[in-house]
Amino acid sequence: MKDAAPETAPETFYLKDYTPFGFEVQSVELTFRLAPGATRVQSRIHFAPKPGAANPEFFLHGEQLSLISAAVDGAPVTPTLTEGGLTCNVPDQPFVWEAEVEIDPQGNTALEGLYMSNGMYCTQCEAEGFRKITYYPDRPDVMSTFKVRIEGDEPVKLSNGNPTASGAGWAEWHDPWPKPAYLFALVAGDLVNHPDSFTTMSGKEVELNIWVRPGDEGKCAFGMEALKKSMKWDEDAYGREYDLDIFNIVAVDDFNMGAMENKGLNIFNSSCVLASPETSTDANFERIEAIIAHEYFHNWTGNRITCRDWFQLCLKEGLTVFRDAQFTADMRSAPVKRISDVIDLRARQFPEDGGPLAHPVRPEQFQEINNFYTATIYEKGAEVIGMLKRLVGDEDYAKAVTLYFDRHDGQACTIEDWLKVFEDATGRDLSQFKRWYSQAGTPHLKVSEDYADGTYTLTFEQSTPPTPGQPDKDPRVIPIAVGLLGPNGDEVCATRVLEMTEAKQSFTFDGLAAKPVPSILREFSAPVILERETSNAERAFLLAHDTDPFNRWEAGNALAREARVAMVLEGAAPDADYLDALQKLLRDDSQDPAFRALVLSPPSQSDIAQTLFERGHVPDPQKIFDAAETFAQTLAQQLADSLPRLYADTTVSGAYSPDAISSGKRDLNGRILSLLTRLDGGQQAARQYEDADNMTQQYAALTCLLKAEKGDAQSQAFFEQWKGDRLVMDKWFALQIASAAPETAASVARDLTQHELFTLKNPNRFRAVMGALAGHHAGFHHASGAGYRLLAENLIALDKLNPQTTARMCAAFQTWKRYDADRQALIRTELERIAGTEGLSRDTTEMVTRILDA
C-alpha cells in the first residue's frame, strides 16, 4: 500500500498550533533487511497513552512507504492511510505496534531517509526523513531509546549508540540515550576505518573511528585530530563529557548538507571530513575542523537537549554555531575568526533579512521546514547567543549554561526554556531581549555625537525596516561596545558595553581633554547596520590606531567600499588615502598575515550592489565589476616595487602544515600573487604552479593564471592530474566559472553541465557549477539574462530528483528587486517558469512563491 498523493496546495504549519503527541514512545526496535531496490524495515514500538491525554488520535507519519503488514499487540490491523501517514484504532493502555514496510533506497535521489551513495547505504533524517524509513511519530519532541538490527551482505554495518552483537551478515546496536527520530542513523557498505581513541575527563576510554571508502583512508588524520581537540575543548570550556563507548564518523559522497550530528554516528559530506595537503586548501582544513567540532558539540546542544518542535531550530543550531565559533577562535586567531564570521553574516544573512525570504530567528510559520535551515537560524542565531553572553558577562553565562544542561538534560525544549535559565541564573528580565528571536530584519543604528566641556555624548537611534508579515518593529536590546581614541591615537576610554533599550538613547563619557574619535560596535557586538556620518580621514585614522582588530578591519573595509561606490557612480579614480593606508598595512610585518590578508580583500561585488541599492541607486553589475578590476590594477601598479619582496617574504617553505600561522601567511601570499600576476603576465604564478607541493599554492596559482587568461595549459594539466578525485574536481568546475569574464560565465557554466563528470545527482557537483554561477555577480546578472535562464533550467531538472538542494539554490534570486527593470523582468520570467512547472516539489514551491511575493 502506498501513501495517498499529496495535496496540491502545501500545508502551512504554525508555532501557535503546537500540541504534544498523545502517546509516549517507551522503546523502539528496528530490523533492516537491506536490498538496494527493496529494503524491508520491521518496527516494534512500545507505546503508552500520555497521562491526561483524552482519546488521542494515533497518527504515525509515513511517506513513500509500501506497507506490508501492521499489528497491535500481535493482532493484525488494517490502518487507514492518510495524507503523510496512517491512523489506527489502538487500546487506551500500553500496547505494542508492529509494522513491516518496503522502501527503495536505490531510487531515493532526494537523499532523505534511507538512500544509496555509490553502493553504500546511508540515512539523512533531519528534519523529517525518518518518515521515509518507517511509520513513526516523526517529530523532535518524541524521544525514545532505539535497538537496531541490520541484516545484509555489506561488511560494515553501523547505527546509533553502542554495538551489542554481530555475526555473519548481521549487526546489532543499542542507543541507551532517548532521542528523536531525526537523530536516527544507519550506514552499511564496503568501508575502511581510521581508528583512534579518547580518554574522557572521568577516565572512560572512547573508541573513535572515521569510516571512508577504500582509498580515502589517507585523508582522515586531520579530521581525527580535530575530533579529539573538540572533545577536549568541550570538557574544558563547557564541562561536557562524551557519553557513549564509541563515536563514529562516516564520509559520504552524496549528501545535501555539510554534516549531521546523529547520536554517536555523525554522517559527513565527504568534502567536510576528507583532507590532505595535496588535495585540500587551507580553507578546506579550517572548515573541516569547524564542522567536525560543530557536529560533536551537538551531542549536548542538540542531542541530549533537543528542540520541542522545528520552530525552535535555532535553539540547537544557533547555540552550537556559537560554540564552534568559540572553538575556532581558541584554536586559531580570534580576531580573524570574528572578522570572517561578520563577512559571512553580511554576505548571506543580511540580504536574507532585507529580502523576501526574511524570517525571525524563531519562525512562526512554515510550509517546508527544510527551507528554514538558513543563515538567519544558524549565523544570526549564533549572534543572538553572543549578545546574550556579552550582556550578562562570562561568569553568568557559564552559570546559566550549566543550569541549562542540569535542568533540561533529556528534554525537548523551547527558546523560553533557554532564556528562563538565564533569568534564573542572573536575575535579569529578558522579555525585551526575546524580540531578537521573534522579530525579523536587521536593525539600523543611526549615530550622532556631541562634545562640550570635556563631556562626549553619543546618541543612538534604532529602527528596523518592515519585513514580510511584520510591518512594525519594537525596540530591541542592543549591546553596543564602544571605545574612544584621543587625537594622537591613544585609547582614552577602554571598551565599554552600552546597553541600548529605547528607540533613541544617549550615553555620556566625562573627563575628556579633547573630542575623541569613537570606535563603535567593537567586535561587532550586535548584528546591526551602523549609520554614522564620517570622513575617509577618520576611517584611515581608525585603520592605523584602533586597538580593536575588528574595527580596524571595519575602517579599512569602509574605505574600500566608499572608494568602490565613488568609482561606480562618479567614475572616480581609486581613493589615494585608502591606497596609501593599505600599502602601509601591507608592509607592516608586525601585523598578523591573516589580518592583512583580510584587509587586502575588498568588499564583494554583491556587497557593493547592496550598498548602492540602500543609498537609492540601481546597481549596474558590469560597472561594479569594472570598478573592481580597475581598483585591483591600480593597487598592483602602486605596489609594483614592493610586490616581489612581499611575495618572497610571505612564501611559506618547508613541509606543509595547516596551522593558523602558516595558513594566514599563505593566504596573504596568494593575494599578493594575484596583484603580481597583473604586472608580470603570470610568470610568478606559472612558477608557483609548477613548484607547488600542496593544493593551497597550486590552486592559488591556477586561479591567478585563469583570471589573467594565461592558464589554459595549467587548467588542463590540473584536470588530468586530479580527474580521479571528486572533491578536487569540484574545485576545478567552480574555478572555470569564477574566473570567466561576465559575458561568458553563463556559457562556460552551460558547457560544464554537459561535461562527462557533471551530474545533477551529486549536490557537491551541482553546487560547484550552479553555485559558482550564482556567485559570479556580474556573470549571473549579465544583461542577456543567460545566467538566470541556465539556473532556472537546472533547478527545474533537479527538483524532480532532489527538492532540498533545488529549494536552497533558489535563494540566488532573492535579491532580484534591487536591480533594474529589465533584469527584474528577466528574473520574474524565470521564477514564474519554475513556479509553473508541473509536479513542482513543496520545498521549491514555497521558496519561489516567497521570492515572487517580494
C-alpha positions in Angstrom: 0.0 0.0 0.0 1.3 3.4 -0.9 0.6 6.8 0.8 -2.0 8.9 -0.7 -0.8 11.6 -3.1 0.0 14.9 -1.5 -2.4 17.8 -1.9 -1.7 20.4 -4.5 -1.5 23.4 -2.1 1.2 22.9 0.6 0.0 23.0 4.2 1.2 25.8 6.4 2.3 24.9 9.9 2.1 27.5 12.8 4.0 27.8 16.0 0.8 28.7 17.8 -0.8 25.4 16.9 1.7 23.2 18.7 0.1 20.3 20.6 2.0 17.4 22.3 1.9 13.9 20.8 -0.7 12.0 22.7 1.4 8.9 23.4 4.8 8.1 25.0 7.2 6.0 23.0 8.8 3.7 25.6 11.2 1.9 23.3 11.9 1.2 19.6 13.2 -1.9 17.9 14.0 -1.8 14.2 15.2 -4.6 11.9 16.6 -3.7 8.4 16.9 -6.3 5.7 18.9 -4.5 3.2 18.3 -4.7 -0.5 19.0 -1.9 -3.0 15.6 -1.6 -4.5 13.5 -3.4 -1.9 14.7 -2.9 1.7 12.4 -4.3 4.3 12.1 -2.4 7.6 10.4 -4.1 10.6 9.4 -2.0 13.5 8.4 -3.0 17.0 7.4 0.1 19.1 6.1 0.2 22.7 3.5 3.0 23.1 1.6 4.2 26.1 -1.1 6.9 26.2 0.2 10.0 27.9 -1.5 10.7 31.3 -4.2 13.3 30.9 -4.5 12.9 27.1 -8.2 12.4 26.3 -8.7 9.9 23.5 -5.6 11.0 21.5 -5.5 10.2 17.8 -2.9 7.6 16.9 -1.3 9.1 13.9 2.1 8.0 12.5 4.0 9.8 9.8 5.0 7.9 6.7 5.9 8.9 3.2 6.9 6.8 0.1 6.4 3.5 2.1 4.8 0.3 0.9 3.1 -1.1 4.0 3.4 -4.9 4.1 1.7 -5.6 7.4 0.7 -4.0 10.7 -0.3 -5.3 14.1 -1.3 -4.1 17.5 -0.4 -6.4 20.4 0.2 -9.2 17.9 -3.2 -8.9 16.2 -3.1 -7.8 12.5 -4.8 -4.5 11.8 -5.6 -2.5 8.7 -4.8 1.1 9.3 -6.2 4.0 7.4 -3.6 5.6 5.1 -3.9 9.4 5.3 -2.1 12.4 4.0 1.5 11.8 5.0 0.9 8.8 7.3 -1.6 6.5 8.8 -4.2 6.3 11.6 -5.3 3.3 13.5 -7.5 2.3 16.4 -5.4 1.4 19.5 -6.2 0.5 23.1 -6.3 3.1 25.9 -3.5 1.3 27.7 0.2 0.5 26.8 0.5 -1.5 23.6 3.0 -2.8 21.1 2.8 -1.5 17.5 4.4 -3.7 14.8 4.8 -2.9 11.1 6.8 -4.0 8.1 7.4 -1.7 5.2 9.3 -1.9 2.0 11.4 1.1 0.7 13.6 1.8 -2.3 17.0 3.2 -1.2 18.5 2.9 -4.7 15.7 5.0 -6.2 15.9 7.7 -3.5 17.6 10.6 -5.3 16.3 13.1 -2.8 18.9 11.9 -0.3 16.4 12.0 2.6 15.6 8.9 4.6 17.5 5.7 3.6 19.3 6.1 0.3 22.4 4.8 -1.5 25.6 6.6 -2.4 28.0 4.8 -4.6 26.8 1.4 -3.3 26.7 2.4 0.3 23.5 2.6 2.4 23.2 5.9 4.2 20.5 7.9 6.1 19.6 11.5 6.5 16.7 12.0 8.8 16.8 15.7 9.8 14.4 17.3 9.6 11.6 14.8 8.5 13.4 12.0 6.8 12.6 9.2 9.2 9.0 9.0 8.0 10.5 7.8 4.7 12.0 4.8 6.6 9.0 3.5 8.6 5.8 4.7 10.2 6.6 6.7 13.3 5.7 9.9 15.2 8.4 11.8 13.3 8.6 14.9 15.5 11.5 16.2 17.7 9.6 16.1 21.0 9.0 12.3 20.8 12.1 10.7 22.3 12.9 7.1 22.9 15.7 4.5 23.1 16.5 2.5 20.0 17.6 -1.0 19.3 18.6 -1.7 15.7 19.4 -4.9 13.8 20.9 -4.6 10.3 20.9 -7.6 8.0 22.8 -7.7 4.7 25.9 -8.6 2.8 27.7 -5.3 3.5 30.9 -5.8 5.5 30.4 -2.7 7.8 27.0 -2.1 9.4 26.7 0.9 11.7 23.9 2.6 13.7 23.5 4.9 16.7 24.8 4.1 20.2 27.0 1.2 21.2 27.4 -2.1 19.2 25.9 -5.0 21.2 26.4 -8.1 18.9 27.3 -9.1 15.4 27.6 -12.2 13.2 27.9 -13.3 9.6 25.5 -10.9 7.7 24.1 -9.0 10.7 24.9 -6.5 13.4 23.0 -5.1 16.3 23.2 -1.7 18.0 21.6 -0.1 21.1 21.4 3.6 21.9 20.6 4.0 25.6 20.0 7.7 25.4 16.4 8.7 24.4 16.5 10.6 21.1 14.0 11.9 18.5 13.8 10.1 15.2 15.6 12.8 13.3 18.8 11.7 15.0 18.5 8.1 13.8 21.3 6.9 11.5 22.3 3.8 9.6 25.3 3.2 7.4 26.2 0.0 5.6 28.8 -0.7 2.9 32.3 -1.5 2.0 34.2 0.9 4.3 37.5 1.1 6.0 38.2 2.9 9.2 40.8 5.3 10.6 40.8 4.3 14.3 41.8 6.2 17.4 40.7 6.6 21.0 40.0 9.4 23.5 40.0 9.2 27.3 37.4 11.5 28.8 37.9 13.6 31.9 36.3 10.9 34.1 38.7 8.3 32.7 36.5 6.5 30.3 38.1 5.4 27.1 36.1 6.0 23.9 36.7 4.2 20.6 36.9 6.6 17.7 36.5 5.8 14.0 36.3 7.7 10.7 34.8 5.4 8.1 35.6 6.0 4.4 35.6 4.3 1.1 38.7 2.3 0.3 41.4 4.7 -1.0 40.3 7.6 1.2 41.8 6.3 4.5 44.9 8.6 4.0 42.7 11.7 4.3 41.4 11.1 7.8 44.2 12.1 10.1 43.4 15.8 10.3 39.7 15.1 10.9 40.5 12.7 13.7 42.8 15.2 15.4 40.0 17.8 15.1 37.6 15.5 16.7 39.9 14.8 19.7 40.5 18.6 20.1 36.8 19.1 20.0 36.1 16.5 22.7 38.8 18.0 24.9 37.7 21.6 24.4 34.1 20.8 25.2 35.2 19.3 28.5 37.4 22.3 29.3 35.1 25.1 28.1 31.7 23.7 29.0 32.3 20.7 31.2 30.6 18.4 28.8 31.8 14.8 28.5 31.1 12.2 25.8 28.5 9.6 26.9 28.9 6.5 24.8 31.6 3.9 24.3 32.2 4.6 20.7 32.0 7.6 18.3 31.8 7.0 14.6 32.1 9.5 11.7 31.3 8.4 8.1 32.2 10.2 4.9 29.5 10.1 2.2 29.8 11.5 -1.3 26.2 12.3 -1.9 24.8 14.5 0.9 22.6 17.5 0.9 24.1 19.2 3.9 27.6 19.6 5.3 27.2 17.0 8.1 24.7 15.6 10.5 25.0 15.1 14.3 23.2 11.7 14.6 23.9 10.3 18.1 27.2 8.5 18.1 27.2 8.2 14.3 27.9 11.5 12.6 27.5 11.4 8.9 29.6 13.9 6.9 29.6 15.2 3.4 33.0 13.9 2.2 34.1 17.5 1.5 33.7 18.2 5.2 35.9 15.5 6.6 38.5 14.2 4.0 41.7 16.3 3.9 45.2 16.0 2.7 47.8 18.7 1.8 47.8 17.6 -1.8 44.1 17.8 -2.3 42.8 20.3 0.3 43.3 24.0 0.7 43.9 25.8 3.9 40.3 27.0 3.8 39.2 23.3 3.5 41.2 22.4 6.6 39.8 25.2 8.7 36.2 24.4 7.5 36.7 20.7 8.3 38.0 21.5 11.8 35.0 23.7 12.5 32.3 21.4 11.1 33.7 18.4 13.0 33.6 20.5 16.1 30.1 21.7 15.4 28.7 18.2 14.9 30.4 16.9 18.0 29.2 19.8 20.1 25.6 18.9 19.1 26.0 15.9 21.4 24.9 18.1 24.2 23.4 21.2 22.4 21.0 19.3 20.1 21.0 15.6 21.1 20.9 15.4 24.9 18.8 18.6 24.9 16.8 18.9 21.6 14.1 21.0 20.2 10.4 20.7 21.2 9.4 21.5 17.6 11.1 22.7 14.4 10.2 26.3 15.1 12.9 26.1 17.9 15.6 25.0 15.4 17.8 28.0 16.4 17.8 26.6 19.9 20.3 23.9 18.9 21.8 25.4 15.8 22.4 29.0 16.9 23.9 27.8 20.2 26.1 25.2 18.5 27.3 27.6 15.8 28.3 30.0 18.7 30.1 27.2 20.4 32.0 26.1 17.3 33.0 29.8 16.7 34.4 29.9 20.2 36.3 26.7 19.5 37.8 28.0 16.2 38.7 31.3 17.9 40.7 29.3 20.5 42.3 27.0 18.0 43.2 29.8 15.5 43.0 33.6 15.6 40.1 35.1 17.5 40.1 38.5 15.6 40.4 36.8 12.2 37.6 34.4 13.1 35.3 37.2 14.2 36.0 39.3 11.1 35.4 36.2 8.8 32.1 35.5 10.6 30.9 39.0 10.1 31.9 38.9 6.4 29.8 35.8 6.0 26.9 37.2 8.0 26.8 40.3 5.8 27.1 38.3 2.6 24.4 35.7 3.4 22.2 36.7 6.4 21.8 40.5 5.9 20.4 40.0 2.3 18.1 37.4 3.7 16.9 39.8 6.4 16.4 42.5 3.8 14.6 40.5 1.2 11.5 38.3 0.5 13.0 35.3 2.5 13.3 37.3 5.7 12.0 35.5 8.8 12.6 35.6 12.6 15.3 33.6 14.2 12.4 31.6 15.5 9.9 31.5 12.7 6.2 31.5 13.4 5.1 29.5 10.3 6.5 27.4 7.5 5.4 25.0 4.8 8.6 23.0 4.4 11.0 23.0 7.4 13.9 22.2 5.1 13.7 25.7 3.7 14.5 27.1 7.2 18.0 25.8 7.5 19.1 29.3 6.8 21.7 31.9 7.7 19.1 33.5 10.0 18.7 30.3 12.0 22.4 29.5 12.2 24.5 32.6 11.9 22.1 35.2 13.3 21.0 32.6 15.9 24.7 32.5 17.0 24.9 36.3 17.1 22.0 36.4 19.5 23.8 34.0 21.8 26.9 36.2 21.6 24.9 39.3 22.5 23.4 37.4 25.5 26.8 36.4 26.7 28.1 40.0 26.3 25.2 41.4 28.3 25.4 39.0 31.2 29.2 38.5 31.3 31.3 35.4 31.1 30.7 34.2 34.6 26.9 34.4 34.5 26.9 33.0 31.0 28.8 29.9 32.3 26.4 29.6 35.3 23.3 29.9 33.1 24.5 27.3 30.6 25.4 24.8 33.3 21.9 25.3 34.7 20.5 24.7 31.2 22.3 21.3 31.0 21.4 20.3 34.5 17.7 21.3 34.2 16.9 20.1 30.7 19.1 17.1 30.0 17.0 14.5 28.2 14.3 17.1 27.2 12.9 18.7 24.1 13.0 22.4 24.8 12.0 25.9 23.6 13.5 29.3 23.4 11.6 30.2 26.5 13.3 27.4 28.4 16.7 28.7 27.3 16.0 32.3 28.3 14.5 31.2 31.6 17.7 29.7 32.8 19.5 33.0 32.2 16.8 34.9 34.0 17.0 32.4 36.9 20.8 32.5 37.0 21.2 36.3 36.6 18.0 37.8 37.9 17.6 39.7 34.6 14.3 40.2 32.8 14.9 39.1 29.2 11.4 39.7 27.9 12.7 42.6 25.6 15.8 40.7 24.6 13.4 37.9 23.4 12.5 40.2 20.5 15.7 39.1 18.8 14.0 35.7 18.4 10.6 37.0 17.3 11.3 40.0 15.0 12.8 39.6 11.6 15.1 42.1 9.9 18.4 43.8 10.6 18.2 46.8 12.9 19.7 50.1 11.6 21.6 52.0 14.3 21.9 55.7 13.5 24.6 57.6 15.5 25.1 61.2 16.3 27.7 62.8 18.6 28.3 65.9 20.7 31.3 67.2 22.6 31.3 70.1 25.1 33.4 70.9 28.2 35.1 67.5 28.5 31.8 65.6 28.1 31.3 63.5 25.0 27.8 62.3 24.1 26.8 59.5 21.7 23.1 59.3 20.7 21.8 56.2 19.0 18.5 55.7 17.2 17.4 52.2 16.3 14.9 51.2 13.6 14.2 48.0 11.7 12.7 48.1 8.2 9.4 46.2 7.6 9.8 42.5 6.6 7.2 40.1 5.2 4.3 39.8 7.7 6.0 42.2 10.2 5.5 45.9 9.1 6.2 47.3 12.6 9.1 46.6 14.9 9.6 47.3 18.6 13.0 48.5 20.0 15.4 45.7 20.9 18.1 45.4 23.5 21.3 46.2 21.7 24.7 45.8 23.3 27.0 48.5 21.8 30.7 48.0 22.6 32.4 51.4 22.4 36.0 52.6 22.9 37.3 56.2 22.5 40.7 57.2 20.9 42.4 60.5 21.5 43.7 62.8 18.7 47.1 61.2 18.9 45.7 57.7 18.6 45.9 56.6 22.2 42.9 54.9 23.7 41.3 57.4 26.2 38.4 55.1 27.1 38.6 51.3 27.1 35.8 49.2 25.7 32.5 49.9 27.4 29.3 48.0 26.6 26.4 50.3 26.3 23.0 48.6 26.8 20.5 50.3 24.4 16.9 49.5 25.2 15.0 52.5 23.8 14.2 53.7 20.3 16.5 56.7 20.9 19.1 56.8 23.7 22.1 58.8 24.7 25.3 57.9 26.6 27.9 60.2 28.0 31.6 60.0 28.7 33.1 62.5 31.0 36.6 63.9 31.8 37.9 64.0 28.3 40.6 66.6 27.4 39.6 66.8 23.7 37.0 65.5 21.4 37.7 61.8 20.9 37.4 59.5 17.8 34.8 56.8 18.6 35.3 53.2 17.9 31.7 51.9 17.8 30.4 48.4 17.7 33.7 46.8 18.7 34.0 43.1 18.0 30.7 43.6 16.0 28.9 43.5 19.4 25.4 43.3 17.7 24.2 42.2 14.2 23.1 45.7 13.1 23.8 48.2 10.3 25.7 51.2 11.7 24.8 54.5 10.1 27.2 57.3 11.0 28.5 60.3 9.0 32.2 60.1 9.0 35.2 61.0 6.8 37.7 58.9 5.0 40.4 60.7 7.1 38.7 59.3 10.3 38.5 55.9 8.8 42.2 55.9 7.9 42.9 57.1 11.5 41.0 54.1 12.9 42.7 51.7 10.5 46.0 53.0 11.8 45.3 53.3 15.5 42.2 51.4 16.7 43.1 48.8 19.3 40.1 46.7 18.4 41.1 44.4 15.4 37.5 44.1 14.1 37.0 47.9 13.9 40.5 48.3 12.4 39.4 46.0 9.6 36.0 47.6 9.5 37.6 51.0 8.9 39.6 49.6 6.0 36.5 47.9 4.6 34.5 51.1 4.8 37.3 53.0 3.0 37.3 50.3 0.3 33.5 50.4 0.0 33.4 54.2 -0.3 36.1 54.1 -3.0 34.3 51.5 -5.0 31.0 53.4 -4.7 32.6 56.6 -6.0 34.2 54.7 -8.8 30.9 53.2 -9.9 28.8 56.4 -9.5 31.3 59.1 -10.5 33.9 57.3 -12.5 36.4 58.5 -9.8 39.9 57.2 -9.5 40.7 54.9 -6.6 40.9 56.9 -3.4 44.6 57.9 -2.8 44.3 58.0 1.0 43.0 54.5 1.1 45.7 53.2 -1.2 48.3 54.7 1.0 46.8 53.3 4.2 46.6 49.9 2.5 50.2 50.0 1.4 51.4 50.9 4.9 49.5 48.0 6.4 50.7 45.5 3.9 54.3 46.5 4.6 53.9 46.2 8.3 55.3 42.8 9.1 54.4 43.1 12.8 50.7 42.6 11.8 49.1 39.1 11.6 49.4 37.9 8.0 45.8 36.6 8.1 44.6 40.0 9.3 46.5 41.7 6.5 45.0 39.3 4.0 41.5 40.2 5.2 42.2 43.9 4.9 43.5 43.3 1.4 40.2 41.6 0.5 37.8 44.2 -0.8 34.1 44.2 -0.2 32.4 41.7 -2.6 30.7 42.9 -5.7 27.3 41.9 -4.3 28.1 43.9 -1.2 28.7 47.0 -3.3 25.5 46.3 -5.2 23.6 46.2 -1.9 25.3 49.4 -0.7 24.2 51.2 -3.8 20.7 49.9 -3.5 20.4 51.0 0.1 21.5 54.5 -1.0 18.8 54.8 -3.6 20.8 53.8 -6.7 20.1 51.0 -9.1 23.3 48.8 -9.2 24.9 48.0 -12.5 26.7 44.7 -12.1 29.1 45.4 -15.1 30.1 48.8 -13.7 30.7 47.2 -10.3 32.9 44.5 -11.9 34.8 47.1 -13.9 35.5 49.2 -10.8 36.8 46.1 -9.0 39.2 45.4 -11.9 40.3 49.0 -12.1 41.0 49.2 -8.4 43.0 46.0 -8.3 45.1 47.1 -11.3 45.7 50.5 -9.7 46.7 48.9 -6.4 49.1 46.5 -8.2 50.7 49.3 -10.0 51.2 51.4 -6.9 52.7 48.4 -5.1 54.8 47.4 -8.1 58.2 48.0 -6.4 57.1 46.1 -3.2 55.2 43.1 -4.6 58.2 40.9 -5.4 59.6 41.4 -1.8 56.2 41.0 -0.2 55.7 37.8 -2.2 59.1 36.4 -1.2 58.6 37.4 2.5 55.2 35.7 2.7 56.2 32.5 0.9 56.0 29.5 3.3 58.8 27.0 2.9 59.2 23.5 4.4 56.7 20.8 5.0 53.1 21.8 4.7 51.1 22.4 7.9 47.5 23.7 8.1 48.2 25.6 11.3 46.8 29.1 11.7 50.1 31.0 11.3 51.2 29.1 8.1 47.6 29.3 6.7 47.5 33.1 7.3 50.8 33.6 5.6 49.8 31.5 2.6 46.5 33.5 2.4 48.4 36.8 2.3 50.9 35.3 -0.2 48.1 34.3 -2.5 46.5 37.7 -2.5 49.9 39.3 -3.2 50.4 36.8 -6.1 47.1 37.9 -7.6 48.3 41.5 -7.7 51.7 40.5 -9.0 50.1 38.5 -11.8 48.5 41.7 -13.1 52.0 43.1 -13.7 54.2 40.1 -14.8 51.8 38.4 -17.1 51.6 35.3 -14.8 55.3 34.4 -14.8 55.5 34.0 -11.0 52.1 32.3 -10.9 53.3 29.8 -13.5 56.4 29.1 -11.5 54.4 28.6 -8.3 52.0 26.2 -10.1 54.9 24.1 -11.3 56.7 24.1 -7.9 53.6 23.7 -5.6 53.6 20.6 -3.4 50.2 21.4 -1.8 46.7 22.3 -3.1 46.6 25.7 -1.4 49.5 27.0 -3.5 48.7 25.1 -6.6 45.1 26.2 -6.6 46.0 29.9 -5.8 48.4 29.9 -8.8 45.9 28.4 -11.1 43.3 30.9 -10.0 45.7 33.8 -10.8 46.6 32.4 -14.2 43.0 31.8 -15.3 41.9 35.2 -14.2 44.7 36.6 -16.3 43.6 34.4 -19.2 47.0 32.7 -19.1 46.2 29.4 -17.6 44.6 27.1 -20.2 47.6 24.7 -20.2 47.8 24.6 -16.4 44.0 24.1 -16.2 44.2 21.1 -18.5 47.1 19.7 -16.6 45.2 20.2 -13.3 42.3 18.3 -14.7 44.4 15.4 -15.9 46.2 15.2 -12.6 43.0 15.3 -10.4 40.2 13.9 -12.6 40.0 10.8 -10.3 39.5 12.9 -7.2 35.8 14.0 -6.9 36.4 16.7 -4.3 39.3 18.3 -6.3 37.2 18.2 -9.4 34.5 20.2 -7.6 37.2 22.9 -7.2 38.1 22.7 -10.9 34.5 23.0 -12.0 33.8 26.0 -9.8 37.0 27.8 -10.8 36.2 27.6 -14.6 33.2 29.8 -13.9 34.6 32.0 -11.2 37.5 33.1 -13.5 35.3 33.6 -16.6 34.5 37.1 -17.9 31.0 38.3 -17.1 29.8 37.9 -20.7 31.0 34.3 -20.9 30.3 33.0 -17.4 26.9 31.5 -18.3 28.1 29.9 -21.4 31.0 28.3 -19.6 28.6 27.0 -17.0 26.3 25.6 -19.6 29.2 23.8 -21.3 30.2 22.3 -17.9 26.7 20.9 -17.4 27.4 18.8 -20.5 30.8 17.7 -19.2 31.2 13.9 -18.7 31.9 14.4 -15.0 28.9 16.6 -14.3 25.8 15.1 -12.7 22.7 16.5 -11.2 22.5 13.8 -8.7 25.5 14.8 -6.7 24.8 18.0 -4.6 28.5 18.9 -4.4 29.0 18.9 -8.2 25.7 20.8 -8.8 26.7 23.5 -6.3 30.2 23.6 -7.8 28.7 24.7 -11.1 25.4 26.5 -10.3 26.6 27.9 -7.0 29.7 29.3 -8.8 27.5 30.9 -11.5 25.2 32.4 -8.9 28.3 33.7 -7.0 29.7 35.4 -10.1 27.9 38.6 -9.6 28.4 40.3 -13.0 28.2 37.0 -14.8 25.0 35.8 -13.2 23.4 39.2 -13.6 24.6 39.8 -17.2 22.1 41.8 -19.1 21.5 39.0 -21.5 19.7 37.0 -18.8 21.6 33.9 -19.8 22.6 33.2 -16.2 19.0 33.4 -15.0 17.8 31.0 -17.7 20.5 28.4 -17.1 20.0 28.3 -13.4 16.2 28.1 -13.8 16.6 25.2 -16.3 18.8 23.3 -14.0 16.6 23.9 -10.9 13.6 22.6 -12.8 15.5 19.5 -13.8 17.0 19.0 -10.3 13.7 19.4 -8.5 12.5 16.1 -9.8 15.5 14.4 -8.2 16.4 16.5 -5.1 13.9 19.1 -3.9 16.1 20.1 -0.9 19.1 21.2 -2.9 16.8 22.8 -5.5 15.0 24.9 -3.0 18.2 26.2 -1.3 19.6 27.2 -4.7 16.5 29.3 -5.4 17.9 31.8 -2.9 20.2 33.0 -5.7 17.2 35.0 -6.9 16.3 36.6 -3.6 17.9 40.0 -4.3 16.2 40.4 -7.7 14.3 43.6 -6.6 17.5 45.6 -6.3 18.3 45.6 -10.0 16.9 47.5 -13.0 13.5 46.9 -14.6 14.9 44.8 -17.4 16.8 42.4 -15.1 13.7 42.2 -12.8 11.6 41.2 -15.8 14.1 38.6 -16.9 14.2 37.1 -13.4 10.5 37.2 -12.9 10.0 35.2 -16.1 12.3 32.5 -14.8 10.8 32.4 -11.4 7.3 32.1 -13.0 8.6 29.3 -15.2 9.9 27.4 -12.2 6.6 28.0 -10.3 4.6 26.8 -13.2 6.4 23.5 -13.6 4.1 20.6 -13.2 4.7 18.5 -10.2 7.0 21.0 -8.5 8.0 20.0 -5.0 6.7 21.6 -1.9 10.2 22.7 -1.0 10.7 24.6 -4.2 7.2 25.9 -4.5 7.4 27.6 -1.1 10.8 29.3 -1.9 9.8 30.5 -5.3 6.4 31.8 -4.1 8.1 33.8 -1.2 10.6 35.3 -3.6 7.9 36.2 -6.2 5.8 37.8 -3.4 8.5 40.4 -2.7 
